[in-house]
């Protein structure tokens, strides 16, 4: 255990805004303790009725900091996460749910609705949950499958047996999870290009904007 792990506050886990170039005021960090369960892939009818305990997001199931005692996820098992989140949908706003990374394949549910499926253990993804959100408490559930060696795209240097350059597999949510609200039209991404003559060009990716949208720099 490193000094940072020893001093980790379980009520305030990695609470800094995870994308410093586009900081927004209306955001909520969802790191911390979630309920979790591990079930067999076969004969699993749906969301578990009973949970195995708490897992600390965003640390991999197999890590010490997750609080799960180094439990190793098998290819024939599902890893489930769940927690309650408070939402307040309003006209003219979008509610976005961000995942920094989930290893390897994730299905996201809000209440009984499947809102997203994503594949790629190191890739961030965002889900617009506005149409599924209800005012007050909402149940957020994430289903994870991580086959490691049994599916080449999920492996990297992970292995069932660590040796040489191969390391212990990591499964589940491994980066910050957060919510934020934005107006219907917002800047989704940007790219800055500079030239030696001092010219600076900013390419913007806008969501919800018409072809004649105007952007003002202050």
Order of alpha helices (4+ residues) and beta strands (2+ residues): alpha-beta-beta-beta-beta-beta-beta-beta-beta-beta-beta-beta-beta-beta-beta-beta-beta
